[in-house]
Amino acid sequence: MLLVTIPTLCLLAFINYRVGGKMLFYPPVVFCGVWALDMSIAWVAQDFFYRLSPETSAVVLCGAVAFSIGCWVGVFLPEWNTKAKLASRESSDRIITVLFFVVIVGVPFFVRWVYGLVVSAGVVGPFLMLARAGVVSEEGHSLTFTLFGTLIELAGTVALIAFYEREQHRKRAVLAIAIALSMGIFIGQKVGPLSLLMGLIWLDWLKTRRLRWKLVLGLLLILITVAATLEFYVHLGGDSLEERATPILQNLALYASGGVVGLDRLLREPNSIPPSNPFYATYSRIVRRLGGHIDVPPQSRDFIAIGPRSLNNVYTMYGEYLFLGYFGAILLTAVIGLLVTLIYKRALQGGIIAIFLYSGLFTGVVFGAFTDYFLAVYLFSKLCLIVWLVYRLPVRWAQFKTIVRRSVNAELVKAQ
């Protein structure tokens, strides 16, 4: 079945490339291409993974077709031609600098917090492994975690904006990117740094409308280095690089295609894996914190065997949609394709919030075979708020002052 699935996904990617005007960043081109790559890795590494069932291949194919159809509908819908007025470059630059300063001020406190988690562990081991374990133990249980988690998100968003506005502030952009990457690496986190690198590639393409291969290859090298380093120190103990070279490569393959094999196990034995962390779980936790009486699904699934010597606990984006049933999961995938394409089209038109929102959604397009990043509405809302503060708040403030000034002048005229 894989020998049919992989060529079909490649064909879909090519068709989407033509439909999308030969744009490499058109969502279904990347979506189908990445799924074809992940399925190919699962096929090549058959000794490392269990064999995939035809049912899994069918779900992947149906999902790719549904996502593509949703994107096609988005392409042929009329474009939204209204343009919001943006703040002057000087006003935006000042706000970017202020936010960047907030990140810099917060970094020492962030470092001290992480060191405190490592020391409080009371055990000896690689720093990144202990830091990651400490942060995970704090997740969802600590206001401090929420505070520094928000700081990391702010650093990532500021890095993207600084890179986008780098013409006159290249040093600020480089430093902002370095800080954002370092903060994610410092706690053994892969998602943040990898998402940032994907966003940088998208923003550079949007500015130039071409892939600058030196930049892309450089960022991909950083991406691979970050992933391998974190695997070596966080999951493999960091004792001997020579001995751990093969396990590092196996773990990278695990991240690439382990979710697909995990989905296969979920489809084969749905009752053997307790349901947990569907996409609405984050919002259930927010309602619970606000005092609502609501059941909250477990935050993570148990590890399951996906090969003779392989364990995993992710099940691709579809694993988080299956509570809707097969039809509901595929329909939701089509709706996501439609919405992502509308945001992509708006970004191509210069919609500033859409530009940065798609940089986040692009992570979901690339890493959908790992887990779901499309429906992180809470995170995307914070990203949009920061972008609005940079580009739209000065305009709204100027409009507010104009209204107040006119009202005052009118009252003075009446008084005379």
C-alpha positions in Angstrom: 0.0 0.0 0.0 2.9 2.4 0.7 4.1 1.9 -2.9 0.7 3.5 -3.9 0.5 6.0 -1.1 3.9 7.7 -1.6 3.6 8.3 -5.4 0.0 9.5 -4.9 1.1 12.0 -2.3 3.9 13.2 -4.6 1.4 13.6 -7.4 -0.9 15.6 -5.2 2.1 17.8 -4.2 2.8 18.4 -7.9 -0.9 19.1 -8.8 -1.1 21.6 -5.9 2.1 23.3 -7.1 0.4 23.9 -10.4 -2.9 25.0 -8.9 -1.1 27.3 -6.4 0.7 29.2 -9.2 4.0 27.4 -8.8 4.4 28.7 -5.3 6.5 26.5 -3.0 4.8 27.8 0.1 1.3 27.2 -1.1 0.1 25.1 1.9 -0.9 21.8 0.3 2.4 21.6 -1.7 4.3 21.5 1.6 1.7 19.4 3.4 1.6 16.6 0.8 5.4 16.8 0.2 6.1 16.4 3.9 3.7 13.5 4.3 5.2 11.8 1.3 8.7 12.2 2.9 7.5 10.8 6.3 5.8 7.9 4.7 9.0 7.2 2.7 11.1 7.2 5.8 8.6 4.8 7.4 8.9 2.5 4.4 12.7 2.7 4.2 13.1 2.1 8.0 10.9 -1.0 8.1 13.3 -2.8 10.4 13.0 0.1 12.9 9.2 0.5 12.7 6.3 -1.9 12.5 4.7 -2.2 9.1 1.9 0.3 8.4 -1.6 -1.0 7.7 -3.6 -0.2 4.6 -6.1 1.6 6.8 -3.5 4.1 8.0 -2.4 4.7 4.4 -6.0 5.4 3.5 -6.5 7.9 6.3 -3.3 9.7 5.3 -4.3 9.8 1.6 -7.9 10.9 2.4 -6.5 13.6 4.8 -4.1 14.9 2.0 -6.9 15.0 -0.5 -9.3 16.7 1.9 -6.6 19.3 2.9 -6.0 19.9 -0.8 -9.7 20.3 -1.7 -10.0 22.8 1.2 -7.0 24.7 -0.2 -8.5 24.7 -3.7 -11.7 26.2 -2.4 -9.6 28.9 -0.7 -7.7 29.7 -3.9 -10.8 30.3 -5.9 -12.7 32.3 -3.4 -12.6 36.1 -4.1 -9.7 38.0 -2.6 -10.1 40.4 0.3 -8.7 43.7 -1.1 -9.1 46.0 1.9 -5.9 47.2 3.4 -5.6 48.2 7.0 -3.5 51.3 7.7 -0.2 50.5 9.4 1.9 52.5 11.8 4.9 54.4 10.5 8.2 52.5 10.4 9.6 54.7 13.2 6.6 54.0 15.5 6.8 50.3 14.8 10.6 50.2 15.3 10.2 51.9 18.7 7.7 49.3 19.9 9.9 46.4 18.5 12.8 47.8 20.4 10.8 48.1 23.6 9.6 44.5 23.3 13.1 43.4 22.6 14.3 45.2 25.7 11.6 43.4 27.8 12.9 40.1 26.5 16.5 41.0 27.4 15.5 42.1 30.9 13.6 38.9 31.4 16.4 36.6 30.2 18.5 36.6 33.5 15.4 35.8 35.5 14.6 33.0 33.1 18.1 31.6 33.4 17.9 31.7 37.2 14.6 29.9 37.2 15.9 27.1 35.0 19.0 26.7 37.1 16.8 26.5 40.2 14.8 23.7 38.6 18.0 21.8 37.8 19.4 22.2 41.3 16.1 21.3 43.0 16.1 18.0 41.0 18.8 16.7 43.4 20.3 14.3 40.9 23.3 14.3 38.7 22.9 14.3 34.9 23.2 16.3 31.7 22.0 19.9 32.3 19.6 19.9 29.4 18.0 16.6 30.4 17.4 17.9 34.0 16.2 21.2 32.7 13.7 19.6 30.4 12.5 17.3 33.1 12.1 20.2 35.5 10.2 22.4 33.1 7.8 19.5 32.2 7.1 18.9 35.8 6.1 22.6 36.2 3.9 22.7 33.2 0.3 23.4 34.0 1.0 23.6 37.7 3.0 26.8 38.2 2.3 30.5 37.6 6.1 30.9 37.1 6.0 28.4 34.3 3.2 30.4 32.6 5.2 33.7 33.0 8.4 32.3 31.5 6.5 30.3 28.9 4.9 33.6 27.8 8.4 35.2 27.8 9.7 32.5 25.4 6.7 33.0 23.1 7.3 36.8 23.2 11.0 36.2 22.4 10.0 34.1 19.4 7.5 36.6 18.0 9.9 39.5 18.5 12.6 37.5 16.6 10.2 37.0 13.7 9.2 40.7 13.6 12.8 41.9 14.0 13.8 39.6 11.1 11.0 40.9 8.9 12.0 44.5 9.7 15.8 43.9 9.5 16.8 46.3 6.7 17.9 49.1 9.1 18.4 47.0 12.2 20.3 43.8 11.2 22.1 43.5 14.6 18.9 43.7 16.5 17.4 40.9 14.3 20.4 38.6 14.7 20.5 39.1 18.4 16.7 38.6 18.8 16.9 35.3 16.8 19.9 34.2 18.9 18.1 34.9 22.2 14.9 33.2 21.1 16.8 30.1 19.9 18.9 29.9 23.0 15.9 30.2 25.4 14.3 27.2 23.7 17.4 25.2 23.6 18.2 26.1 27.3 15.1 24.2 28.4 15.6 21.3 26.0 12.7 22.3 23.9 12.6 21.5 20.1 9.3 22.9 19.0 10.1 26.5 19.7 13.4 26.7 17.9 12.2 24.6 15.0 9.0 26.7 14.6 11.1 29.8 14.6 13.4 28.5 11.9 10.4 27.6 9.8 9.0 31.0 10.3 12.2 32.7 9.2 12.3 30.7 6.0 8.7 31.7 5.2 9.3 35.4 5.9 12.5 35.5 3.8 10.7 33.9 0.9 7.8 36.4 1.3 10.2 39.3 1.2 12.1 38.1 -1.8 9.6 35.7 -3.5 12.5 33.2 -4.0 14.3 30.7 -2.0 17.7 31.9 -1.0 19.4 28.6 -0.8 22.4 29.7 1.2 20.0 31.0 3.9 17.7 28.0 3.7 20.6 25.5 3.9 22.1 27.5 6.8 18.9 27.5 8.7 18.3 23.7 8.0 21.8 23.0 9.3 21.0 24.9 12.5 17.7 23.0 12.7 19.4 19.6 12.3 22.1 20.6 14.8 19.6 21.8 17.4 17.5 18.6 17.0 20.6 16.3 17.2 22.0 18.2 20.2 18.8 18.1 22.1 18.4 14.4 21.4 22.0 13.7 22.5 21.7 15.5 25.8 18.0 15.3 26.7 17.1 11.8 25.7 20.3 9.9 25.3 22.2 11.0 28.4 25.0 12.9 26.6 27.8 10.5 27.5 29.5 9.4 24.3 28.8 11.0 20.9 30.6 8.2 19.0 28.4 5.5 20.7 25.2 7.6 20.4 25.5 8.5 16.7 23.3 5.7 15.6 20.7 6.3 18.3 20.6 10.0 17.3 19.8 9.1 13.7 17.2 6.6 14.9 15.6 9.2 17.1 15.5 11.7 14.2 13.7 9.1 12.1 11.4 8.5 15.1 10.4 12.2 15.1 10.0 12.2 11.4 7.8 9.1 11.0 7.1 7.8 14.5 3.8 9.7 14.6 2.6 7.9 11.5 3.4 4.5 13.0 1.8 5.7 16.3 -1.4 6.6 14.4 -1.3 3.1 12.9 -1.3 1.6 16.4 -4.1 3.9 17.4 -6.2 2.8 14.4 -5.5 -0.9 15.0 -6.0 -0.9 18.7 -8.0 2.2 19.7 -9.0 0.9 23.1 -5.5 0.0 24.1 -4.4 3.6 24.3 -6.3 5.9 26.7 -7.6 9.0 24.9 -5.7 12.2 25.9 -4.8 15.7 24.8 -7.3 16.3 22.0 -7.1 19.7 20.5 -9.7 21.1 22.8 -7.7 20.1 26.0 -5.9 23.4 26.2 -9.2 25.3 26.3 -10.6 22.9 28.9 -7.7 23.7 31.1 -8.3 27.4 30.7 -11.9 27.0 31.7 -10.9 24.9 34.7 -8.5 27.6 35.8 -11.2 30.2 35.5 -13.3 28.1 37.9 -15.4 26.1 35.5 -16.4 22.6 36.4 -15.2 20.6 33.3 -13.4 17.4 32.8 -9.8 17.9 31.5 -8.2 15.1 29.4 -4.8 13.9 30.5 -2.0 16.1 29.0 0.0 13.3 27.4 -0.5 9.7 26.3 1.5 6.8 27.6 4.3 5.5 25.4 3.5 2.6 23.1 5.7 0.3 21.0 5.9 1.4 17.4 8.8 -1.0 16.5 10.9 -3.8 18.0 13.0 -1.3 19.8 11.0 2.0 19.5 8.6 3.8 21.7 6.5 6.8 21.0 3.6 8.9 22.3 2.5 11.1 19.4 0.0 10.2 16.7 0.1 12.9 14.0 -2.5 15.6 13.7 -5.1 13.0 12.9 -4.7 11.3 16.3 -6.1 14.5 18.0 -9.1 14.6 15.6 -10.2 11.0 15.7 -12.6 11.6 18.6 -14.7 13.2 15.9 -14.8 9.9 14.0 -13.1 9.2 10.6 -15.5 11.4 8.6 -15.3 14.2 11.2 -11.5 14.1 11.3 -11.2 14.3 7.5 -13.8 17.1 7.3 -11.9 19.1 9.9 -8.7 18.6 7.9 -10.5 20.1 4.8 -11.7 23.1 6.9 -8.2 23.7 8.2 -6.9 23.6 4.6 -9.5 26.2 3.6 -8.7 28.5 6.6 -4.9 28.2 6.2 -5.1 29.0 2.5 -7.2 32.1 3.2 -4.6 33.3 5.7 -1.9 32.5 3.2 -3.6 34.5 0.4 -4.1 37.4 2.8 -0.4 37.3 3.6 0.6 37.4 0.0 -1.6 40.6 -0.3 0.5 42.2 2.5 -1.9 41.7 5.4 0.5 42.2 8.3 -1.2 40.0 10.9 -1.8 37.3 8.3 2.0 37.3 7.4 3.0 36.4 10.9 0.0 34.2 11.6 0.9 32.1 8.6 4.5 31.8 9.9 3.0 30.0 12.9 0.5 27.9 10.8 3.4 26.9 8.5 4.7 24.9 11.5 1.5 23.0 11.5 1.8 22.4 7.7 5.4 21.0 8.1 4.9 19.1 11.4 1.4 17.7 10.9 2.9 14.2 10.6 4.2 14.6 14.2 1.3 16.2 16.0 -1.3 19.0 15.6 -0.2 22.6 15.6 -3.0 24.1 13.6 -5.5 24.5 16.4 -3.3 26.2 18.9 -5.6 29.1 18.8 -4.5 30.3 22.3 -0.9 30.7 21.1 -1.9 32.2 17.8 -4.0 34.8 19.6 -1.0 36.0 21.6 1.1 36.2 18.4 -1.6 38.3 16.7 -1.9 40.5 19.7 1.8 41.3 19.7 1.8 42.0 15.9 -1.2 44.3 16.4 0.6 46.2 19.1 3.6 46.7 16.8 1.8 47.7 13.6 -1.7 48.8 14.5 -1.7 50.2 18.1 0.1 53.5 17.1 -2.6 54.1 14.4 -5.4 53.5 16.8 -3.7 55.7 19.4 -3.3 58.5 16.9 -7.0 58.1 15.9 -8.0 58.2 19.6 -6.0 61.4 20.2 -7.6 63.0 17.2 -11.1 62.2 18.4 -10.3 63.6 21.9 -8.7 66.7 20.5 -11.7 67.4 18.3 -14.1 66.9 21.2 -12.1 69.3 23.4 -12.0 71.9 20.6 -15.7 71.6 20.1 -16.3 72.1 23.8 -14.1 75.1 23.9 -16.0 76.6 20.9 -19.3 76.1 22.8 -17.9 77.7 25.9 -16.9 80.8 24.0 
